[in-house]
Amino acid sequence: MRSQDLPPAHAINGAYYLIAPGDLRSMRSFFSEAMVPLVMDEAQESLDIDTAWDWKMAEGLLAMRGTTPK
């Protein structure tokens, strides 16, 4: 099957986890049945900056959008 014909898929990217400290302590996990995902539709919304090269890529994306870091 072509990838274009597959249903949408989502992957956890670790960008945001919002949880009450008490819930985290009791569940010992960021994930629960009541979890609500934040869907990031654009790849640049979840750019992971771990290296100097990643930083340069982020700067390039901002420059393409006409936004520069301060």
JOJOCOR-V251880 format. One record per backbone hydrogen bond with DSSP energy under -1.0 kcal/mol. NH is the residue of the N-H (numbers start at 0). CO is the residue of the C=O. If there is no record, write none. Layout:
# JOJOCOR-V251880
[[NH/CO] [NH/CO]]
This chain:
# JOJOCOR-V251880
[[4/1] [5/2] [23/19] [24/20] [25/21] [26/22] [27/23] [34/31] [44/41] [45/42] [54/50] [55/51] [56/52] [57/53] [58/54] [59/55] [60/56] [61/57] [62/58] [63/59] [64/60] [66/61]]
